Amino acid sequence: MIKKIWSGESKLYWLLVPFSILYGLVVFIRKTLYRLGIFKSWQAPVPVIVVGNLSVGGNGKTPVVVYLVEQLLAKGYCIGVVSRGYGGKSASYPIIVTDKTPACIVGDEPVLVYQRTKVPFAVAPKRADAVKVLLENYPIDIIITDDGLQHYSLKRDIEIVVVDGKRGFGNGWYLPAGPMRESTSRLNDIDYLIINGDSNKAYANAYSMQLVPIDAINILTKEHKPINQLVDVCAIAGIGDPSRFFTMLEKQNVDLTKTISFVDHQNYSKEQLLKLTNSNQTLLMTEKDAVKCVKFAQSNWWYLPINAVLPTQFIENLLNKIN
């Protein structure tokens, strides 16, 4: 129902508009207090790149973070990544992510990014604390923050906004009547706009991004296999837009027999997933889901990593701005 409300298909969103007006007022006051210097922002001694969203839900920012890390590492920069760690719960912060850090402590996305890139990654509700602990422990040239566009207590040098090409900005209303954290006028202030996938709407000065699957990986054995060689596949996804994952599988001619959607950042149990397939079938999930299933994975459980593909002009432009 919430997707229909936010997309504008259901007119029930009008019942929530008064709350959205109040939300927008709070956003305006908060930004004004930061702009006037009444609320203080901390400036890191190295460049900070924020990758974020104007709306809630999975827009594809984490693949962009991985892409940026890989591209900047290839250019010789020492990169650190920080995050609030949505979905994780810890008794103390900041936390430096390691190979042994569970997703239940720091969130699924920090574990995913760390496992893919192996760069220093710190998590804290106050991202400045995460940046400070990285700078104290590692030689860092550039900090990338996974989400945090609205976290104004940390100053940033470059802002990148990722938009889902299919969903766009929905009905355009602030939360809770719509999906917006900030209004679309915020696009006038950012440095780069990335559109994830094909879009029916034209965006000025935007870069198009495609998410491209690579070989499936067995969670238990780490075996790699082309996804079209998997048979009798039950696909699950606990991400912002599960349908995007399932459509990707269909386009890759995967032998798909069943799809099951879960809420974003779903926490799984062994018993819950064992019910979905028998030993002769394949359970296929996203990489974000897989980091939460490592400890109890079965031999027929696989995940599908994806890579963000952007025009070469984007990274060239970004490098020029950094330099």
Secondary structure, DSSP 8 states (H G I E B T S, - for coil): -HHHHHHTSSGGGGGGHHHHHHHHHHHHHHHHHHHTTSS--B--SS-EEEEE-SBSS--SHHHHHHHHHHHHHHTT--EEEEE--TT---SSS-EE--TT--HHHH-HHHHHHHHHH---EEE-SSHHHHHHHHHHHS--SEEEEES-TT-TTB--SEEEEEEETTTTTTT--BTTTSSBSS-GGGGGT-SEEEEES--SS--TTEEEEEEEE--EEETTT--EE-GGG--SEEEEE-SS-HHHHHHHHHHTT--EEEEEE--TT----HHHHHTT--TTSEEEEEHHHHTTSGGG--TTEEEE-EEEE--HHHHHHHHHHH-
